Amino acid sequence: MTAFVGDVARTGLGTIDVIGARTNNLRDVSVSIPKGRLVAFTGVSGSGKTSLAIDTLHSEAQLRYLEGLSPFVRQYITQRSRPRVDRILGLGATLAVDQRRLNRNPRSTVATITGIDGHLGLLYSRLPAIGGDRATDGGDGHLMTAHFDRHTPEGSCADCHGVGGRWRAREDLVITHPELPLFEGASPWFAKWRSGEHAFVPALAEKRGVDLGRPWRSLPEEFRHAVLHGTGDEKVEATVDMPNRNETARMTYTSTQPMRGALAEVERVFVNAQTSSAKQRYLPYMSKQPCDTCGGSGYDDVARSVRLGGLTYPDLLEVEVREVRRWARRVADDLGAGQREVGEPLLQDLGRRLGILDRLGLAHLQLSRSAATLSGGESQRTRLAAQLSTELSGIIFVLDEPGTGLHPADKAHLLDIALELREAGNTVLLVEHDPELIARADWLVDMGPGAGRLGGEVLVSGPPSAAVAHPMSLTGRYLAGEGPRLRRPRRPVGDGTGWVELHGLRTHNVRAELVRFPARRLTCLTGVSGSGKSSLLGALGESVTAALNGTATDTVREVTGLDAFGWAAVVDQEPLGRTPRSNPATYSKAFDVIRRLFAETDEARRRGVNASWFSFNTADGGRCETCTGYGRTLVDMHFLPDVWVVCDACEGRRYRPEALEIRYRGLAVDEVLDLTVAEAVERFPEPRQLAETLGALHRVGLGYLQLGQSATELSGGEAQRLKLASAIQRGAASRRAGLVVLDEPVSGLHPSDIQQVVDALDVLLDSGNTVVVAEHDIPVAASADWVIDLGPGAGPDGGAVVAEGTPDTVAAADTPTAGFLRRHAAGLPLLEVREVREVREGARR
């Protein structure tokens, strides 16, 4: 197939020339990319955009950088470790922000990700010494940046060691329904055997003549206090009959001792729990109480007493980015003559970083906001802000779908920033699906024609008008406003519709006495970035899960309307695994079936091997022990980032030769893992369990993924769609209805692929389940059965339900989302008619 190739020589700034790229699904791609331009890499999901822009260009630039720094590196970087490409000419230094490197460090915050914490630490440690407004009884001792880092000995609170508080059991979480008897629904803690102290409660009740069959709230106050807070020195004798580890055996003994009380017992078993999963069992009965000494900030008295611009360092971290910008301007205006030399450069760079956060739609975030609490789009844009804050020139910026998680009203700022980078003499490579952003690029590299092994070719390398003129370019059709529109028959919401209701909602910026979601319908949460969509979605999933488990949460006072529900699934964009051994086949359990199929072959029986022998996690099995089934080994680069290189022993195949000799339907086990989901669907029409699992993966638009593709290489959207496939299977198999919540389920998808995901959501609805999504995609919102629009703004200006109802009802409201819904309903093309005509005429010329 011949690609349209435009004239790149006229730019006068040179080109990046890729010759013979074969990384992942690329098919011997050769293309010239103009420097000093905004270049969009486009194509259907899985067509090879990321493989070319990030896995080839950026990866090669990284390796060249490492090799240039240290000859020590060269012994580890073999030809197999490099992207599969013959040559790349004109490639300079690159900075990349992709969707696959999510920060798991619990200490990471908006301030640390963007480097703003370093600027603030310098300002607070330097300016007061020159004449700031320090208010402390500790004298004018020498201040260091460490005094403003709660994770250092100098900066952490002496009592809580920087944690900010401790987990404490709460009475209202232990006793959730005081109108019921203690062992008959009043307490989820006493509903199951949690500890040996349970047996002492009936003994105490008998001793004090208390009827446990009465509602908890009607029991004597002294008894209730003893159950919760202990009996002090009073001993209680009880016969304890508890299950042993062997489920068929029990252990009985008699003991006489004081009762600790349920609250102390919850905290005791929580502290003694050895694993994070074990601790999770007790968190529903606890909440984090702030430290009395530091008020929950985690900082020592120095950081809590030094003031700059009227605020202490911990106070400043708790205000929003927009307020920090005002604070920085105040401090700059009040600098004394001796402070200017130190303060002005720091404040200028700080202002630039804060300004980029604001323009990327993140002004509503607090600097102390934990990375773990950010939505997928917020997380990526926060990391993007850190990269874009540089004043470097001549850099190649590689941005992987930066429009993810942005409301249409917020995208103009993102485009402006990209154009400013270009004007500063940089090259901006944009991997993007959004036609609004693509249409304004200088150059377009359109990949296709299909996904996976059906893609990997350059259809168009030229201006956007060239894609419009290309008959095989789906991207071009959407640029011209002629792409297929999303179609979904809405399900009516009427008098017979049930409702899931959240009462007394309090989470982040969302405050509401009642929020309702129609049961067995598709509800879409809309609103500008930061309006509270992810917060509301998270509270819904958490509170419904807790209610089904008989526990309570801090965020919602009560959940009603769950009589027909039996389960809930939160389908988020968190990574599936931390190691390359995790992949779509292992996550979906398809690999369990595949391993059994290999174990049932004649050759496997002859060798006496079972299914676990083919597992990556089994030592002394068939896996390669050099890389323990990774296919790659991690090289410790000491002061540089660690590097994954292809395993020399197995050459990336993950297994020892004897395992690869066993074949099923003509394929070795590593060859099965190399199949795409679409290919596996054709290869394995049976057994039924495997076919259904593969079919669910294909249904959510992941047909192009390889079964063995490392989970660490998946985007947040791909990880989410894998979880959606699991939810579909669960929904089909469960006898009771469930609730499925999804945060931006179509992020990272080409417009032509969104139909598949929406159809998959309807499969869940067909099984009687309820689906709630938070989404910026206007066609998805317009196709929903019910819309809840949050706003009116972001942060403290958001968090309210400003409109709700059918999409047509919300479209009639006066909100930012409503305007875009009206435009969509009117069938207006993405580009104005005049622009479409000019694009086509340009293509003909």
Beta strands, then each sheet from edge to edge (+ up, - down):
strand 1: 4-5
strand 2: 15-21
strand 3: 29-34
strand 4: 38-42
strand 5: 85-89
strand 6: 94-97
strand 7: 133-134
strand 8: 165-169
strand 9: 235-243
strand 10: 250-258
strand 11: 286-290
strand 12: 306-308
strand 13: 311-312
strand 14: 396-400
strand 15: 427-431
strand 16: 443-448
strand 17: 457-462
strand 18: 499-507
strand 19: 510-518
strand 20: 522-526
strand 21: 556-560
strand 22: 565-571
strand 23: 632-635
strand 24: 643-646
strand 25: 663-664
strand 26: 667-668
strand 27: 737-743
strand 28: 770-774
strand 29: 786-791
strand 30: 800-805
sheet 1: 1+ 17+ 16- 4- 15- 14- 6-
sheet 2: 3+ 2- 5+
sheet 3: 7+ 12- 13+
sheet 4: 8+ 11-
sheet 5: 9+ 10-
sheet 6: 19+ 18- 21+
sheet 7: 22+ 27+ 28+ 20+ 29+ 30-
sheet 8: 23+ 24-
sheet 9: 25+ 26-
end
